[in-house]
């Protein structure tokens, strides 16, 4: 399940593309709450699916509770499965930096702690070169040092089904503000966390997903 934007901001240089080809590839990033990163990147033309999970730690097959408690070394990460004939890895990296606060080393927005830090996980030298170029470009635009590390990819552990496509599910859950669908709870959380406000503050009109 995904929503698609057919006309995107010029910062990502993306547009509506043809049907998916057979050139499906994966990119791995951590941008704070994986619900938000999944919701953002499933809007991009050329992205077939985004899967929430965990990467970068030293505990095999960790649970959500283990990761957010700290100590496992994992990030909340996502796998972006995309059609390389429609959207390039470079465009995804450009969009990624403009979807987060890459100046924050302690987490993202209202979410604090090691599991909520930003990172890019690369699988080969070509991806590393592209990610490093995107990071340098982001530093030039922001005029400050970007703290997002570029790390070698490690095993990616898919998160529990509870977390997948959280932002569009109509399942009812009990929140501190009473029963809500997951979709409504997500919207409330994202607004309260002021994710979009901070991204707009940093990136202005280049804030691709902060509508």
N, CA and C atoms as a LAMMPS dump frame, in Angstrom:
ITEM: TIMESTEP
0
ITEM: NUMBER OF ATOMS
633
ITEM: BOX BOUNDS ff ff ff
-5.0000000000000000e+02 5.0000000000000000e+02
-5.0000000000000000e+02 5.0000000000000000e+02
-5.0000000000000000e+02 5.0000000000000000e+02
ITEM: ATOMS id mol type element x y z
1 1 1 N 0.848 -1.187 0
2 1 2 C 0 0 0
3 1 3 C 0.879 1.23 0
4 2 1 N 0.607 2.17 -0.903
5 2 2 C 1.42 3.367 -0.965
6 2 3 C 0.651 4.468 -1.659
7 3 1 N 1.037 5.696 -1.372
8 3 2 C 0.49 6.843 -2.052
9 3 3 C 1.581 7.408 -2.934
10 4 1 N 1.228 7.975 -4.086
11 4 2 C 2.234 8.455 -5.012
12 4 3 C 1.997 9.912 -5.359
13 5 1 N 3.061 10.712 -5.325
14 5 2 C 3.029 12.073 -5.819
15 5 3 C 3.44 12.027 -7.274
16 6 1 N 2.703 12.642 -8.163
17 6 2 C 3.046 12.6 -9.571
18 6 3 C 3.778 13.836 -10.027
19 7 1 N 3.823 14.886 -9.202
20 7 2 C 4.598 16.075 -9.527
21 7 3 C 5.355 16.468 -8.279
22 8 1 N 6.653 16.398 -8.322
23 8 2 C 7.471 16.584 -7.133
24 8 3 C 8.236 17.888 -7.2
25 9 1 N 8.708 18.313 -6.012
26 9 2 C 9.504 19.53 -5.942
27 9 3 C 10.761 19.4 -6.772
28 10 1 N 11.247 20.557 -7.261
29 10 2 C 12.413 20.566 -8.134
30 10 3 C 13.657 20.072 -7.424
31 11 1 N 13.684 20.141 -6.093
32 11 2 C 14.888 19.725 -5.367
33 11 3 C 15.219 18.27 -5.614
34 12 1 N 14.228 17.427 -5.822
35 12 2 C 14.49 16.019 -6.066
36 12 3 C 14.493 15.68 -7.544
37 13 1 N 14.04 16.598 -8.381
38 13 2 C 14.027 16.434 -9.833
39 13 3 C 13.344 15.14 -10.24
40 14 1 N 12.198 14.846 -9.619
41 14 2 C 11.47 13.624 -9.91
42 14 3 C 10.151 13.96 -10.573
43 15 1 N 9.685 13.069 -11.434
44 15 2 C 8.404 13.273 -12.092
45 15 3 C 7.743 11.928 -12.291
46 16 1 N 6.476 11.959 -12.659
47 16 2 C 5.754 10.722 -12.897
48 16 3 C 6.481 9.906 -13.949
49 17 1 N 6.643 8.611 -13.668
50 17 2 C 7.424 7.785 -14.57
51 17 3 C 6.612 6.657 -15.161
52 18 1 N 7.255 5.811 -15.942
53 18 2 C 6.578 4.674 -16.554
54 18 3 C 6.307 3.581 -15.54
55 19 1 N 5.693 2.513 -15.978
56 19 2 C 5.466 1.37 -15.102
57 19 3 C 6.812 0.826 -14.636
58 20 1 N 6.783 0.131 -13.494
59 20 2 C 8.019 -0.362 -12.919
60 20 3 C 8.721 -1.321 -13.88
61 21 1 N 10.04 -1.189 -13.99
62 21 2 C 10.85 -2.076 -14.802
63 21 3 C 11.301 -3.252 -13.938
64 22 1 N 12.266 -3.983 -14.45
65 22 2 C 12.823 -5.085 -13.676
66 22 3 C 14.068 -4.676 -12.898
67 23 1 N 14.453 -3.388 -12.999
68 23 2 C 15.674 -2.921 -12.341
69 23 3 C 15.349 -2.422 -10.942
70 24 1 N 14.895 -3.346 -10.075
71 24 2 C 14.525 -2.977 -8.727
72 24 3 C 15.751 -3.068 -7.828
73 25 1 N 15.992 -1.993 -7.076
74 25 2 C 17.139 -1.932 -6.182
75 25 3 C 16.688 -1.465 -4.808
76 26 1 N 17.619 -1.499 -3.85
77 26 2 C 17.295 -1.112 -2.476
78 26 3 C 18.251 -0.046 -1.977
79 27 1 N 17.717 0.861 -1.176
80 27 2 C 18.505 1.855 -0.459
81 27 3 C 18.106 1.772 1.004
82 28 1 N 19.07 2.003 1.901
83 28 2 C 18.815 1.884 3.329
84 28 3 C 19.19 3.189 4.023
85 29 1 N 18.231 3.767 4.743
86 29 2 C 18.479 5.013 5.468
87 29 3 C 17.789 4.954 6.822
88 30 1 N 18.276 5.791 7.744
89 30 2 C 17.63 5.987 9.045
90 30 3 C 17.371 7.475 9.189
91 31 1 N 16.12 7.817 9.484
92 31 2 C 15.758 9.224 9.566
93 31 3 C 14.846 9.536 10.733
94 32 1 N 15.138 8.929 11.877
95 32 2 C 14.239 9.096 13.016
96 32 3 C 13.15 8.045 12.971
97 33 1 N 11.975 8.402 13.401
98 33 2 C 10.843 7.469 13.432
99 33 3 C 10.629 6.826 12.061
100 34 1 N 10.687 5.497 12.011
101 34 2 C 10.57 4.853 10.7
102 34 3 C 9.163 4.944 10.129
103 35 1 N 8.154 5.185 10.957
104 35 2 C 6.82 5.428 10.398
105 35 3 C 6.857 6.624 9.451
106 36 1 N 7.553 7.675 9.865
107 36 2 C 7.599 8.914 9.079
108 36 3 C 8.404 8.744 7.806
109 37 1 N 9.534 8.058 7.901
110 37 2 C 10.362 7.859 6.715
111 37 3 C 9.622 6.991 5.703
112 38 1 N 8.949 5.97 6.196
113 38 2 C 8.152 5.119 5.311
114 38 3 C 7.05 5.934 4.638
115 39 1 N 6.347 6.745 5.416
116 39 2 C 5.267 7.558 4.863
117 39 3 C 5.786 8.532 3.809
118 40 1 N 6.943 9.126 4.06
119 40 2 C 7.509 10.09 3.116
120 40 3 C 7.895 9.42 1.802
121 41 1 N 8.71 8.392 1.877
122 41 2 C 9.289 7.842 0.652
123 41 3 C 8.31 6.996 -0.147
124 42 1 N 7.238 6.535 0.457
125 42 2 C 6.227 5.843 -0.34
126 42 3 C 5.422 6.809 -1.2
127 43 1 N 5.665 8.091 -1.063
128 43 2 C 5.026 9.09 -1.924
129 43 3 C 5.796 9.301 -3.237
130 44 1 N 7.026 8.856 -3.301
131 44 2 C 7.868 9.168 -4.449
132 44 3 C 7.578 8.26 -5.634
133 45 1 N 7.43 8.858 -6.79
134 45 2 C 7.334 8.093 -8.017
135 45 3 C 8.621 7.309 -8.225
136 46 1 N 8.479 6.04 -8.528
137 46 2 C 9.635 5.175 -8.719
138 46 3 C 9.927 4.319 -7.511
139 47 1 N 9.346 4.651 -6.37
140 47 2 C 9.502 3.82 -5.165
141 47 3 C 8.352 2.839 -5.118
142 48 1 N 8.676 1.57 -5.108
143 48 2 C 7.64 0.539 -5.088
144 48 3 C 7.142 0.272 -3.674
145 49 1 N 8.067 0.247 -2.717
146 49 2 C 7.688 -0.092 -1.346
147 49 3 C 8.77 0.401 -0.397
148 50 1 N 8.377 0.726 0.829
149 50 2 C 9.326 1.051 1.895
150 50 3 C 8.996 0.156 3.082
151 51 1 N 10.017 -0.495 3.623
152 51 2 C 9.842 -1.452 4.715
153 51 3 C 10.543 -0.918 5.957
154 52 1 N 9.831 -0.885 7.065
155 52 2 C 10.429 -0.442 8.324
156 52 3 C 11.201 -1.583 8.975
157 53 1 N 12.341 -1.231 9.594
158 53 2 C 13.131 -2.258 10.245
159 53 3 C 14.247 -1.674 11.085
160 54 1 N 15.251 -2.489 11.341
161 54 2 C 16.354 -2.115 12.218
162 54 3 C 17.676 -2.476 11.54
163 55 1 N 18.666 -1.607 11.686
164 55 2 C 19.975 -1.861 11.092
165 55 3 C 21.056 -1.193 11.932
166 56 1 N 22.247 -1.766 11.875
167 56 2 C 23.403 -1.115 12.466
168 56 3 C 23.779 -1.567 13.863
169 57 1 N 23.081 -2.538 14.414
170 57 2 C 23.368 -2.96 15.776
171 57 3 C 24.106 -4.273 15.855
172 58 1 N 24.237 -4.792 17.061
173 58 2 C 24.988 -6.03 17.265
174 58 3 C 24.157 -7.122 17.935
175 59 1 N 22.834 -7.004 17.865
176 59 2 C 21.934 -8.027 18.39
177 59 3 C 21.13 -8.589 17.225
178 60 1 N 21.132 -9.881 17.052
179 60 2 C 20.416 -10.504 15.949
180 60 3 C 18.905 -10.421 16.163
181 61 1 N 18.196 -10.057 15.111
182 61 2 C 16.727 -10.051 15.1
183 61 3 C 16.145 -9.344 16.326
184 62 1 N 16.488 -8.081 16.537
185 62 2 C 16.012 -7.378 17.734
186 62 3 C 14.522 -7.062 17.654
187 63 1 N 13.92 -6.844 18.798
188 63 2 C 12.536 -6.392 18.852
189 63 3 C 12.512 -4.863 18.937
190 64 1 N 11.346 -4.294 18.678
191 64 2 C 11.184 -2.843 18.79
192 64 3 C 11.532 -2.364 20.194
193 65 1 N 11.038 -3.079 21.206
194 65 2 C 11.292 -2.664 22.585
195 65 3 C 12.778 -2.682 22.92
196 66 1 N 13.501 -3.666 22.406
197 66 2 C 14.941 -3.716 22.633
198 66 3 C 15.644 -2.522 21.982
199 67 1 N 15.238 -2.205 20.761
200 67 2 C 15.905 -1.133 20.012
201 67 3 C 15.672 0.217 20.662
202 68 1 N 14.416 0.54 20.986
203 68 2 C 14.139 1.868 21.532
204 68 3 C 14.635 2.01 22.968
205 69 1 N 14.841 0.889 23.662
206 69 2 C 15.39 0.961 25.015
207 69 3 C 16.869 1.339 24.99
208 70 1 N 17.526 1.135 23.847
209 70 2 C 18.937 1.471 23.713
210 70 3 C 19.83 0.319 24.095
211 71 1 N 21.074 0.399 23.646
212 71 2 C 22.04 -0.617 24.004
213 71 3 C 22.299 -1.655 22.932
214 72 1 N 21.391 -1.789 21.945
215 72 2 C 21.625 -2.762 20.873
216 72 3 C 22.446 -2.159 19.743
217 73 1 N 22.483 -0.827 19.674
218 73 2 C 23.209 -0.153 18.607
219 73 3 C 22.428 0.024 17.331
220 74 1 N 21.2 -0.486 17.271
221 74 2 C 20.41 -0.39 16.049
222 74 3 C 19.791 1.001 15.868
223 75 1 N 19.61 1.34 14.62
224 75 2 C 18.814 2.495 14.23
225 75 3 C 17.437 2.008 13.788
226 76 1 N 16.417 2.834 13.974
227 76 2 C 15.17 2.61 13.243
228 76 3 C 15.478 2.988 11.803
229 77 1 N 15.418 2.027 10.926
230 77 2 C 15.83 2.228 9.535
231 77 3 C 14.727 1.754 8.597
232 78 1 N 14.899 2.074 7.327
233 78 2 C 13.961 1.584 6.317
234 78 3 C 14.73 1.059 5.122
235 79 1 N 14.122 0.114 4.446
236 79 2 C 14.586 -0.336 3.134
237 79 3 C 13.678 0.3 2.092
238 80 1 N 14.248 1.087 1.197
239 80 2 C 13.506 1.715 0.109
240 80 3 C 13.718 0.876 -1.136
241 81 1 N 12.676 0.234 -1.616
242 81 2 C 12.752 -0.604 -2.809
243 81 3 C 12.272 0.247 -3.979
244 82 1 N 13.162 0.47 -4.945
245 82 2 C 12.858 1.446 -5.993
246 82 3 C 13.264 0.944 -7.366
247 83 1 N 12.653 1.548 -8.376
248 83 2 C 12.941 1.244 -9.768
249 83 3 C 14.019 2.212 -10.241
250 84 1 N 15.214 1.697 -10.451
251 84 2 C 16.344 2.551 -10.815
252 84 3 C 16.197 3.166 -12.201
253 85 1 N 15.243 2.695 -13.008
254 85 2 C 14.992 3.315 -14.302
255 85 3 C 14.064 4.517 -14.181
256 86 1 N 13.46 4.686 -13.005
257 86 2 C 12.531 5.798 -12.784
258 86 3 C 13.12 6.838 -11.844
259 87 1 N 13.751 6.388 -10.786
260 87 2 C 14.351 7.289 -9.801
261 87 3 C 15.738 6.769 -9.463
262 88 1 N 16.71 7.655 -9.387
263 88 2 C 18.087 7.236 -9.144
264 88 3 C 18.41 7.226 -7.655
265 89 1 N 19.49 6.529 -7.32
266 89 2 C 19.976 6.527 -5.94
267 89 3 C 20.356 7.942 -5.518
268 90 1 N 20.949 8.708 -6.42
269 90 2 C 21.328 10.091 -6.113
270 90 3 C 20.102 10.934 -5.772
271 91 1 N 19.018 10.756 -6.501
272 91 2 C 17.79 11.5 -6.21
273 91 3 C 17.214 11.104 -4.861
274 92 1 N 17.289 9.821 -4.523
275 92 2 C 16.812 9.378 -3.212
276 92 3 C 17.639 9.992 -2.095
277 93 1 N 18.95 10.067 -2.271
278 93 2 C 19.805 10.665 -1.241
279 93 3 C 19.516 12.157 -1.094
280 94 1 N 19.299 12.835 -2.212
281 94 2 C 18.938 14.249 -2.17
282 94 3 C 17.636 14.438 -1.398
283 95 1 N 16.653 13.598 -1.69
284 95 2 C 15.366 13.689 -1.003
285 95 3 C 15.507 13.342 0.477
286 96 1 N 16.349 12.356 0.79
287 96 2 C 16.526 11.952 2.185
288 96 3 C 17.025 13.112 3.041
289 97 1 N 18.085 13.774 2.613
290 97 2 C 18.618 14.866 3.423
291 97 3 C 17.575 15.958 3.635
292 98 1 N 16.723 16.178 2.644
293 98 2 C 15.702 17.227 2.744
294 98 3 C 14.453 16.77 3.489
295 99 1 N 14.496 15.55 4.031
296 99 2 C 13.374 15.029 4.817
297 99 3 C 13.696 14.936 6.3
298 100 1 N 14.938 15.297 6.679
299 100 2 C 15.382 15.138 8.067
300 100 3 C 16.116 16.384 8.527
301 101 1 N 16.516 16.362 9.802
302 101 2 C 17.409 17.382 10.357
303 101 3 C 18.792 16.746 10.467
304 102 1 N 19.642 16.897 9.451
305 102 2 C 20.934 16.229 9.459
306 102 3 C 21.975 16.93 10.321
307 103 1 N 21.543 17.947 11.069
308 103 2 C 22.438 18.649 11.989
309 103 3 C 22.313 18.129 13.417
310 104 1 N 21.357 17.234 13.66
311 104 2 C 21.021 16.762 15.009
312 104 3 C 21.649 15.397 15.253
313 105 1 N 22.604 15.337 16.165
314 105 2 C 23.295 14.079 16.463
315 105 3 C 22.615 13.27 17.568
316 106 1 N 21.591 13.816 18.205
317 106 2 C 20.995 13.156 19.365
318 106 3 C 19.668 12.488 19.122
319 107 1 N 19.22 12.453 17.879
320 107 2 C 17.916 11.901 17.544
321 107 3 C 17.293 12.727 16.445
322 108 1 N 15.978 12.674 16.353
323 108 2 C 15.272 13.473 15.361
324 108 3 C 14.003 14.045 15.979
325 109 1 N 13.923 15.388 15.924
326 109 2 C 12.717 16.09 16.348
327 109 3 C 12.397 15.747 17.813
328 110 1 N 11.202 15.253 18.117
329 110 2 C 10.893 14.973 19.52
330 110 3 C 11.41 13.615 19.981
331 111 1 N 11.929 12.815 19.072
332 111 2 C 12.419 11.481 19.411
333 111 3 C 13.918 11.545 19.676
334 112 1 N 14.321 11.196 20.899
335 112 2 C 15.713 11.3 21.304
336 112 3 C 16.297 9.917 21.558
337 113 1 N 17.589 9.799 21.382
338 113 2 C 18.243 8.537 21.653
339 113 3 C 18.879 7.938 20.416
340 114 1 N 19.76 6.948 20.639
341 114 2 C 20.574 6.411 19.548
342 114 3 C 19.754 5.778 18.437
343 115 1 N 18.623 5.185 18.747
344 115 2 C 17.85 4.502 17.708
345 115 3 C 17.19 5.472 16.742
346 116 1 N 17.113 6.761 17.116
347 116 2 C 16.442 7.759 16.279
348 116 3 C 17.417 8.655 15.515
349 117 1 N 18.712 8.338 15.561
350 117 2 C 19.679 9.132 14.819
351 117 3 C 19.549 8.887 13.316
352 118 1 N 20.079 9.829 12.54
353 118 2 C 20.081 9.657 11.091
354 118 3 C 21.319 8.888 10.646
355 119 1 N 21.202 8.195 9.531
356 119 2 C 22.334 7.485 8.937
357 119 3 C 21.954 7.056 7.529
358 120 1 N 22.972 6.856 6.715
359 120 2 C 22.816 6.227 5.41
360 120 3 C 23.67 4.973 5.418
361 121 1 N 23.099 3.853 5
362 121 2 C 23.812 2.578 4.963
363 121 3 C 24.061 2.2 3.5
364 122 1 N 25.31 2.052 3.132
365 122 2 C 25.654 1.812 1.73
366 122 3 C 26.149 0.387 1.53
367 123 1 N 25.857 -0.146 0.345
368 123 2 C 26.192 -1.536 0.047
369 123 3 C 27.421 -1.682 -0.837
370 124 1 N 27.892 -0.593 -1.417
371 124 2 C 29.043 -0.691 -2.31
372 124 3 C 29.701 0.679 -2.45
373 125 1 N 30.828 0.71 -3.154
374 125 2 C 31.594 1.945 -3.298
375 125 3 C 30.825 3.004 -4.087
376 126 1 N 30.056 2.582 -5.058
377 126 2 C 29.294 3.543 -5.857
378 126 3 C 28.241 4.249 -5
379 127 1 N 27.531 3.479 -4.189
380 127 2 C 26.553 4.1 -3.293
381 127 3 C 27.236 5.042 -2.314
382 128 1 N 28.391 4.643 -1.79
383 128 2 C 29.099 5.506 -0.837
384 128 3 C 29.497 6.825 -1.498
385 129 1 N 30.015 6.763 -2.704
386 129 2 C 30.415 7.98 -3.396
387 129 3 C 29.218 8.897 -3.616
388 130 1 N 28.101 8.313 -4.002
389 130 2 C 26.888 9.102 -4.24
390 130 3 C 26.37 9.705 -2.945
391 131 1 N 26.361 8.922 -1.881
392 131 2 C 25.881 9.42 -0.593
393 131 3 C 26.795 10.518 -0.058
394 132 1 N 28.099 10.351 -0.209
395 132 2 C 29.045 11.375 0.242
396 132 3 C 28.835 12.674 -0.537
397 133 1 N 28.572 12.575 -1.823
398 133 2 C 28.323 13.767 -2.63
399 133 3 C 27.049 14.476 -2.175
400 134 1 N 26.005 13.704 -1.862
401 134 2 C 24.754 14.292 -1.38
402 134 3 C 24.953 14.959 -0.024
403 135 1 N 25.773 14.343 0.819
404 135 2 C 26.063 14.924 2.131
405 135 3 C 26.824 16.234 1.977
406 136 1 N 27.818 16.264 1.111
407 136 2 C 28.579 17.494 0.882
408 136 3 C 27.694 18.596 0.329
409 137 1 N 26.793 18.224 -0.564
410 137 2 C 25.872 19.218 -1.131
411 137 3 C 24.945 19.759 -0.064
412 138 1 N 24.482 18.882 0.845
413 138 2 C 23.607 19.326 1.935
414 138 3 C 24.35 20.287 2.86
415 139 1 N 25.605 19.986 3.152
416 139 2 C 26.407 20.888 3.982
417 139 3 C 26.573 22.25 3.323
418 140 1 N 26.748 22.249 2.013
419 140 2 C 26.898 23.508 1.288
420 140 3 C 25.621 24.34 1.356
421 141 1 N 24.485 23.685 1.192
422 141 2 C 23.197 24.395 1.226
423 141 3 C 22.919 24.93 2.624
424 142 1 N 23.17 24.115 3.653
425 142 2 C 22.855 24.496 5.03
426 142 3 C 23.926 25.394 5.652
427 143 1 N 25.137 25.334 5.114
428 143 2 C 26.226 26.127 5.673
429 143 3 C 26.686 25.648 7.031
430 144 1 N 26.441 24.374 7.332
431 144 2 C 26.841 23.781 8.607
432 144 3 C 27.273 22.341 8.383
433 145 1 N 27.981 21.791 9.358
434 145 2 C 28.421 20.404 9.258
435 145 3 C 27.234 19.452 9.424
436 146 1 N 27.104 18.537 8.509
437 146 2 C 26.077 17.495 8.59
438 146 3 C 26.636 16.337 9.413
439 147 1 N 25.886 15.888 10.419
440 147 2 C 26.371 14.838 11.316
441 147 3 C 25.933 13.443 10.899
442 148 1 N 25.105 13.339 9.875
443 148 2 C 24.618 12.038 9.411
444 148 3 C 25.782 11.181 8.928
445 149 1 N 26.051 10.033 9.564
446 149 2 C 27.146 9.188 9.102
447 149 3 C 26.741 8.357 7.889
448 150 1 N 27.74 7.994 7.113
449 150 2 C 27.543 7.073 5.998
450 150 3 C 28.27 5.79 6.369
451 151 1 N 27.5 4.739 6.58
452 151 2 C 28.007 3.503 7.171
453 151 3 C 27.857 2.337 6.202
454 152 1 N 28.687 1.332 6.375
455 152 2 C 28.517 0.101 5.602
456 152 3 C 27.223 -0.585 6.029
457 153 1 N 26.493 -1.072 5.054
458 153 2 C 25.239 -1.769 5.348
459 153 3 C 25.511 -3.031 6.151
460 154 1 N 24.636 -3.277 7.099
461 154 2 C 24.684 -4.481 7.917
462 154 3 C 23.355 -5.214 7.742
463 155 1 N 23.175 -6.352 8.394
464 155 2 C 21.894 -7.045 8.242
465 155 3 C 20.715 -6.139 8.579
466 156 1 N 19.702 -6.177 7.731
467 156 2 C 18.478 -5.407 7.933
468 156 3 C 17.414 -6.347 8.471
469 157 1 N 16.9 -6.021 9.646
470 157 2 C 15.878 -6.843 10.277
471 157 3 C 14.532 -6.154 10.128
472 158 1 N 13.6 -6.806 9.486
473 158 2 C 12.273 -6.24 9.263
474 158 3 C 11.552 -6.089 10.599
475 159 1 N 10.976 -4.916 10.816
476 159 2 C 10.247 -4.654 12.057
477 159 3 C 8.94 -5.442 12.098
478 160 1 N 8.378 -5.506 13.272
479 160 2 C 7.123 -6.213 13.486
480 160 3 C 6.018 -5.669 12.564
481 161 1 N 5.082 -6.524 12.215
482 161 2 C 3.992 -6.139 11.324
483 161 3 C 3.221 -4.936 11.863
484 162 1 N 3.153 -4.802 13.17
485 162 2 C 2.466 -3.676 13.809
486 162 3 C 2.942 -2.342 13.25
487 163 1 N 4.225 -2.248 12.875
488 163 2 C 4.816 -0.977 12.453
489 163 3 C 4.748 -0.734 10.944
490 164 1 N 4.483 -1.77 10.159
491 164 2 C 4.485 -1.597 8.707
492 164 3 C 3.241 -0.833 8.25
493 165 1 N 3.465 0.175 7.383
494 165 2 C 2.349 0.991 6.856
495 165 3 C 1.486 1.575 7.974
496 166 1 N 2.108 1.876 9.093
497 166 2 C 1.379 2.388 10.25
498 166 3 C 0.56 3.614 9.881
499 167 1 N 1.107 4.456 9.032
500 167 2 C 0.504 5.759 8.74
501 167 3 C -0.791 5.69 7.948
502 168 1 N -1.137 4.516 7.412
503 168 2 C -2.376 4.414 6.644
504 168 3 C -3.325 3.331 7.167
505 169 1 N -2.995 2.714 8.288
506 169 2 C -3.835 1.626 8.793
507 169 3 C -5.045 2.158 9.548
508 170 1 N -6.177 1.464 9.398
509 170 2 C -7.4 1.879 10.096
510 170 3 C -7.659 1.055 11.353
511 171 1 N -6.678 0.259 11.75
512 171 2 C -6.778 -0.498 13.004
513 171 3 C -6.894 0.459 14.188
514 172 1 N -7.802 0.181 15.113
515 172 2 C -8.014 1.034 16.282
516 172 3 C -7.031 0.648 17.385
517 173 1 N -6.355 1.668 17.93
518 173 2 C -5.451 1.467 19.059
519 173 3 C -5.825 2.45 20.163
520 174 1 N -5.398 2.16 21.379
521 174 2 C -5.659 3.049 22.503
522 174 3 C -4.463 3.966 22.703
523 175 1 N -4.693 5.268 22.603
524 175 2 C -3.63 6.254 22.792
525 175 3 C -3.904 7.058 24.056
526 176 1 N -2.962 7.93 24.394
527 176 2 C -3.154 8.792 25.556
528 176 3 C -4.33 9.734 25.366
529 177 1 N -4.774 9.908 24.152
530 177 2 C -5.939 10.747 23.864
531 177 3 C -7.149 9.931 23.427
532 178 1 N -7.168 8.691 23.89
533 178 2 C -8.312 7.844 23.623
534 178 3 C -8.114 6.979 22.392
535 179 1 N -9.155 6.211 22.027
536 179 2 C -9.051 5.326 20.866
537 179 3 C -8.878 6.131 19.575
538 180 1 N -7.958 5.679 18.726
539 180 2 C -7.739 6.301 17.419
540 180 3 C -7.327 5.213 16.437
541 181 1 N -7.562 5.461 15.155
542 181 2 C -6.949 4.582 14.172
543 181 3 C -5.446 4.845 14.173
544 182 1 N -4.699 3.881 13.695
545 182 2 C -3.257 4.107 13.59
546 182 3 C -2.966 5.317 12.699
547 183 1 N -3.722 5.471 11.635
548 183 2 C -3.512 6.606 10.73
549 183 3 C -3.719 7.926 11.462
550 184 1 N -4.783 8.018 12.258
551 184 2 C -5.037 9.253 13.015
552 184 3 C -3.977 9.464 14.097
553 185 1 N -3.577 8.379 14.75
554 185 2 C -2.545 8.483 15.78
555 185 3 C -1.228 8.947 15.163
556 186 1 N -0.93 8.446 13.963
557 186 2 C 0.284 8.869 13.268
558 186 3 C 0.236 10.36 12.944
559 187 1 N -0.88 10.813 12.399
560 187 2 C -1.005 12.233 12.057
561 187 3 C -0.832 13.109 13.287
562 188 1 N -1.431 12.695 14.398
563 188 2 C -1.301 13.461 15.644
564 188 3 C 0.146 13.484 16.11
565 189 1 N 0.792 12.308 16.083
566 189 2 C 2.192 12.219 16.51
567 189 3 C 3.089 13.098 15.653
568 190 1 N 2.937 13.016 14.343
569 190 2 C 3.816 13.786 13.46
570 190 3 C 3.64 15.289 13.681
571 191 1 N 2.396 15.701 13.858
572 191 2 C 2.142 17.121 14.104
573 191 3 C 2.731 17.548 15.45
574 192 1 N 2.511 16.756 16.492
575 192 2 C 3.005 17.113 17.827
576 192 3 C 4.525 17.106 17.882
577 193 1 N 5.152 16.255 17.104
578 193 2 C 6.608 16.151 17.093
579 193 3 C 7.258 17.305 16.317
580 194 1 N 6.446 18.04 15.548
581 194 2 C 6.904 19.203 14.777
582 194 3 C 8.005 18.839 13.784
583 195 1 N 7.897 17.657 13.243
584 195 2 C 8.862 17.211 12.235
585 195 3 C 8.854 18.128 11.024
586 196 1 N 7.673 18.367 10.477
587 196 2 C 7.585 19.164 9.258
588 196 3 C 8.011 20.606 9.483
589 197 1 N 7.688 21.152 10.662
590 197 2 C 8.088 22.532 10.956
591 197 3 C 9.605 22.679 10.952
592 198 1 N 10.303 21.734 11.563
593 198 2 C 11.764 21.808 11.623
594 198 3 C 12.379 21.613 10.237
595 199 1 N 11.833 20.684 9.466
596 199 2 C 12.366 20.457 8.127
597 199 3 C 12.164 21.699 7.252
598 200 1 N 11.005 22.325 7.365
599 200 2 C 10.777 23.563 6.602
600 200 3 C 11.711 24.672 7.059
601 201 1 N 11.973 24.744 8.375
602 201 2 C 12.883 25.753 8.902
603 201 3 C 14.274 25.593 8.293
604 202 1 N 14.714 24.349 8.143
605 202 2 C 16.038 24.089 7.597
606 202 3 C 16.095 24.252 6.086
607 203 1 N 15.119 23.695 5.398
608 203 2 C 15.208 23.52 3.955
609 203 3 C 14.315 24.452 3.151
610 204 1 N 13.399 25.136 3.797
611 204 2 C 12.52 26.051 3.075
612 204 3 C 11.737 25.33 1.988
613 205 1 N 11.749 25.877 0.783
614 205 2 C 10.98 25.313 -0.319
615 205 3 C 11.528 23.966 -0.796
616 206 1 N 12.729 23.613 -0.358
617 206 2 C 13.303 22.323 -0.724
618 206 3 C 12.84 21.194 0.191
619 207 1 N 12.04 21.52 1.203
620 207 2 C 11.524 20.497 2.122
621 207 3 C 10.471 19.673 1.39
622 208 1 N 10.917 18.614 0.794
623 208 2 C 10.11 17.867 -0.178
624 208 3 C 8.813 17.316 0.394
625 209 1 N 8.864 16.786 1.629
626 209 2 C 7.703 16.099 2.189
627 209 3 C 6.933 16.906 3.207
628 210 1 N 7.457 18.065 3.606
629 210 2 C 6.8 18.882 4.634
630 210 3 C 5.788 19.798 3.964
631 211 1 N 4.656 19.225 3.59
632 211 2 C 3.708 19.899 2.72
633 211 3 C 3.026 21.085 3.297
